[in-house]
Amino acid sequence: MINKFIIFTFLSISILFLNGCEQKVQTPTETNTKEAKTKIQEEFIEIGQFSDGAKLYNEELRKDCKISGYSLARKKSKEQWEEIAKNGKFAETIKEICPEVTFNNIWTPDIYEYLYKNAISSILLHSK
């Protein structure tokens, strides 16, 4: 029994060694940092839930914002909301539209989904 354990351990370590389990350390450069931030922001805006965003808006923001979530979403196009979220300016934009709102950044993914799905398409926005 012990022999099997020793052999299994040895094989596991050998496989890890042969597959290159060593870590490569990269020095951060400005380009790498910007790419990493962009990737994080792109991933960040994808994880929200529409239903959670609607609930959060109605419970936390609607009273201070004094407009419905649908009306807030229609202040920008889908493309504008997407750009705002990718640039990390989501909380600032909400504060510009609703100055009395206290916005918590952890709400961004869900509120973003809610506003994005209710926003007007840029095609419709430009045709008016």
N, C-alpha and C positions, 0 to 999 in steps of 0.2 A: 504494500500500500504506500509506504513512504517512498519506495523507488519510483512508483508511478508519479507521485507528486513532484519529485525532484526532476524527473524527465520532462514532465509537463511544464514546469517552471523554466527549465533550461530552453525548451523549444519556444516558449512564449517570448522570452528575452531575446532569443536569436532572431525571431521573426521581427520583433520591434527594431532591433539593431539593423537588420538587413533592409527594412523599409524606410530607414532614415528617420528615426524618431527624434533626432537632434533638432533643437530649436534654432531658427535663424533670427538674429537680431538685426533689425534695420533701424538706421538712424532716421528720425522723422525729418522730412523736408517739408517745405511749404506746400509743394504740389501734393505730396502724400496726405498731408493734414487736410487740405481742401477736399481731396477725393474722399477721404474717410468721412468728413463732415457731411458731404453731399450724399454719400451712401447711407449714412445713419438717418439723415433727414428724409430721404426717399423711402427708406424702410419704415420710418416713424409714421409717416402719413398713411401708410397702407394698413396699419393694424387696427384702426378704429372700427367701431360698430355703430351703424346708423341709429339703431334703437337706443343704444346707450347715450349717444349724442343728443337725441331728442329729449330723453329723460333728463339729462344733465342741464340742457338749456332751459327746459321748463322749470326745473327745481332750483337751479342756482343763478341763472342769468336773466331770465325774462323779467323779473320784478324790477331789477335795476336798469335794464336796457329799455324797458317800456315799449318794445315792439315784439311782434311774434318772431319766432325763429325763421319762418318762411320769408317774412319781410326782410330780415337781416340777411338771409342767404341771397336774396334778389338784389342786394346792394352791389354785388360783384358777380362776374361771370364765373363759370366753372374753371376756366383757365386762370383767371385772376386768383381765385382761392387756392388753386394748386400752386401757383408761383409764390404766393404769400407763405404758404406752409413750407415749401421747399427752402425758402430763404430764411426761415425761422422768425418771421415777422407776424406770426399769427396773433399773439397776445396784444401786440402794439396796434394791429389793425382793428381788433375787437374794441380796444380802448378808444380809438379814434371815432368809431361809429357810436359806441355806447360809453361815454366818459365816466359814468358812475359805476360801471361794472368792475368788480374785483375778479380778475381772471386767474385761475390756477393752471399753470402750464401742463400739468398731468392730464388735463381735460382735452388738450389739443387734438389727439387722434380721433376721439369720438365726436367732438364738436365739428372738427373738419369734415368728417364723413357726412354728418347731418347737413352742414351748410353746403357742401359740394353737391350732394344729391338734390338739394332744393334750389340750387343756383340756376340762373338762366344761362342758356348756351350763348356763347359769344356771337354766334351767327344771328340769333334772335335779337341780341343786344344791339348789334350794328345795323340791323334792318329797320329799327324804329326811327 
